[in-house]
C-alpha cells in the first residue's frame, strides 16, 4: 500500500474530501437507481440521494474552505474561525430543514441515506488525509 503524504495542508484535505465524497454520492445514487429500478422510482430515489448529499458536501466544503483560508491568513485565529464555520454549518442545516419546504417528490429515505453517505465518507476521508498531513518526527 502506498502512503502518500499530504503536502498541501488544509487545501489538500479539502480537495480529497470533495473528490471522495462526490464519488461516494455518485456511486450511491447509481446503486439506488439500479437497485430500485427506473420504473419503480429509482430515478427519484437517486435524485433525492444526490440532492441531500450535495447539500452536505457544499456545507462541509464551505466550512473546510473557511478553515483553509483562515489558516493561510490568521493562523492564530484559525481554530476559532473554523469552530465558527462549523457552528454556522449546523445552524444553516437546521434552517434548511425547518424553513425550506422539501421539494415535491422527494424520497425522504433516499435523501437521508444520501446525507449519511456524504457525512460518513467526508469524515473518513478528512481523518485519513489529516493523519497523512502530520509529519513524523521520531521513528516508531
JOJOFEN-V91290 format. One record per residue. N is the residue number from 1. PHI is phi in degrees with one decimal (999 if undefined). PSI is psi in whole degrees, -180 to 180 (999 if undefined). NEAR is the number of other ideal C-beta (glycine too) atoms within 8 Angstrom. Layout:
# JOJOFEN-V91290
n:N phi:PHI psi:PSI near:NEAR
n:N phi:PHI psi:PSI near:NEAR
This chain:
# JOJOFEN-V91290
n:1 phi:999 psi:131 near:2
n:2 phi:-87.8 psi:125 near:3
n:3 phi:-103.5 psi:114 near:5
n:4 phi:-96.4 psi:139 near:5
n:5 phi:-89.6 psi:135 near:7
n:6 phi:-80.0 psi:109 near:12
n:7 phi:-97.5 psi:-2 near:5
n:8 phi:-100.6 psi:6 near:8
n:9 phi:62.2 psi:-136 near:10
n:10 phi:-63.0 psi:-33 near:10
n:11 phi:-66.8 psi:-37 near:8
n:12 phi:-67.0 psi:-39 near:12
n:13 phi:-63.9 psi:-45 near:16
n:14 phi:-60.4 psi:-47 near:12
n:15 phi:-60.7 psi:-48 near:9
n:16 phi:-62.7 psi:-41 near:12
n:17 phi:-66.2 psi:-43 near:15
n:18 phi:-62.6 psi:-45 near:10
n:19 phi:-67.0 psi:-49 near:8
n:20 phi:-65.9 psi:-45 near:11
n:21 phi:-67.9 psi:-39 near:16
n:22 phi:-64.6 psi:-42 near:9
n:23 phi:-64.1 psi:-40 near:8
n:24 phi:-62.0 psi:-42 near:12
n:25 phi:-67.0 psi:-42 near:17
n:26 phi:-61.6 psi:-42 near:9
n:27 phi:-64.4 psi:-46 near:8
n:28 phi:-64.5 psi:-41 near:13
n:29 phi:-65.0 psi:-42 near:14
n:30 phi:-62.7 psi:-42 near:9
n:31 phi:-63.9 psi:-41 near:8
n:32 phi:-61.1 psi:-43 near:14
n:33 phi:-63.8 psi:-43 near:13
n:34 phi:-70.7 psi:-44 near:8
n:35 phi:-69.7 psi:-46 near:7
n:36 phi:-76.4 psi:-37 near:9
n:37 phi:94.5 psi:144 near:9
n:38 phi:-63.9 psi:-32 near:6
n:39 phi:-76.6 psi:-26 near:4
n:40 phi:-98.0 psi:14 near:6
n:41 phi:99.3 psi:19 near:8
n:42 phi:-64.1 psi:-34 near:14
n:43 phi:-66.8 psi:-41 near:8
n:44 phi:-64.8 psi:-44 near:11
n:45 phi:-62.8 psi:-45 near:14
n:46 phi:-63.4 psi:-42 near:13
n:47 phi:-66.9 psi:-41 near:9
n:48 phi:-64.1 psi:-44 near:14
n:49 phi:-61.2 psi:-46 near:18
n:50 phi:-66.1 psi:-39 near:12
n:51 phi:-63.7 psi:-50 near:12
n:52 phi:-64.1 psi:-42 near:14
n:53 phi:-64.0 psi:-38 near:17
n:54 phi:-64.2 psi:-39 near:10
n:55 phi:-62.5 psi:-44 near:11
n:56 phi:-63.2 psi:-44 near:15
n:57 phi:-64.2 psi:-42 near:14
n:58 phi:-63.8 psi:-47 near:8
n:59 phi:-67.9 psi:-40 near:11
n:60 phi:-67.7 psi:-39 near:14
n:61 phi:-63.7 psi:-40 near:11
n:62 phi:-64.1 psi:-40 near:10
n:63 phi:-64.8 psi:-46 near:13
n:64 phi:-70.2 psi:-33 near:13
n:65 phi:-62.4 psi:-44 near:9
n:66 phi:-61.6 psi:-41 near:12
n:67 phi:-63.5 psi:-48 near:13
n:68 phi:-62.8 psi:-43 near:13
n:69 phi:-64.9 psi:-45 near:8
n:70 phi:-70.5 psi:-31 near:13
n:71 phi:-63.1 psi:-36 near:10
n:72 phi:-75.1 psi:-23 near:6
n:73 phi:-108.6 psi:-46 near:6
n:74 phi:-131.9 psi:70 near:7
n:75 phi:-55.1 psi:-38 near:8
n:76 phi:-69.3 psi:-20 near:4
n:77 phi:-105.9 psi:1 near:8
n:78 phi:-61.5 psi:-38 near:11
n:79 phi:-65.1 psi:-43 near:6
n:80 phi:-66.9 psi:-40 near:7
n:81 phi:-66.0 psi:-40 near:12
n:82 phi:-64.5 psi:-43 near:12
n:83 phi:-62.8 psi:-41 near:8
n:84 phi:-60.1 psi:-44 near:9
n:85 phi:-61.8 psi:-40 near:12
n:86 phi:-63.8 psi:-45 near:9
n:87 phi:-63.1 psi:-42 near:8
n:88 phi:-64.6 psi:-35 near:9
n:89 phi:-61.7 psi:-44 near:12
n:90 phi:-65.5 psi:-42 near:8
n:91 phi:-64.0 psi:-45 near:8
n:92 phi:-62.6 psi:-40 near:9
n:93 phi:-65.1 psi:-41 near:11
n:94 phi:-63.3 psi:-41 near:8
n:95 phi:-64.2 psi:-43 near:9
n:96 phi:-60.2 psi:-41 near:9
n:97 phi:-73.4 psi:-27 near:6
n:98 phi:-100.8 psi:-32 near:6
n:99 phi:-97.9 psi:-44 near:4
n:100 phi:-82.5 psi:123 near:7
n:101 phi:-69.3 psi:144 near:3
n:102 phi:-66.4 psi:147 near:7
n:103 phi:-60.5 psi:148 near:6
n:104 phi:-65.2 psi:136 near:4
n:105 phi:85.4 psi:8 near:5
n:106 phi:-69.3 psi:129 near:10
n:107 phi:-86.0 psi:105 near:11
n:108 phi:-65.8 psi:-36 near:8
n:109 phi:-64.9 psi:-47 near:7
n:110 phi:-64.3 psi:-38 near:14
n:111 phi:-63.9 psi:-41 near:14
n:112 phi:-62.7 psi:-42 near:9
n:113 phi:-63.3 psi:-41 near:11
n:114 phi:-61.9 psi:-42 near:18
n:115 phi:-63.8 psi:-43 near:12
n:116 phi:-65.4 psi:-44 near:8
n:117 phi:-58.6 psi:-45 near:13
n:118 phi:-65.6 psi:-44 near:17
n:119 phi:-64.3 psi:-49 near:10
n:120 phi:-66.1 psi:-47 near:8
n:121 phi:-64.4 psi:-41 near:12
n:122 phi:-59.7 psi:-48 near:14
n:123 phi:-66.7 psi:-42 near:8
n:124 phi:-62.3 psi:-47 near:8
n:125 phi:-65.0 psi:-42 near:12
n:126 phi:-60.5 psi:-45 near:12
n:127 phi:-66.3 psi:-44 near:8
n:128 phi:-62.9 psi:-44 near:8
n:129 phi:-72.4 psi:-38 near:13
n:130 phi:-61.3 psi:-41 near:10
n:131 phi:-64.1 psi:-33 near:7
n:132 phi:-80.6 psi:-9 near:10
n:133 phi:-79.1 psi:-31 near:10
n:134 phi:-71.1 psi:141 near:6
n:135 phi:-97.8 psi:132 near:4
n:136 phi:-78.6 psi:130 near:6
n:137 phi:-95.3 psi:-45 near:3
n:138 phi:-109.8 psi:150 near:4
n:139 phi:-72.5 psi:146 near:3
n:140 phi:-78.9 psi:999 near:3
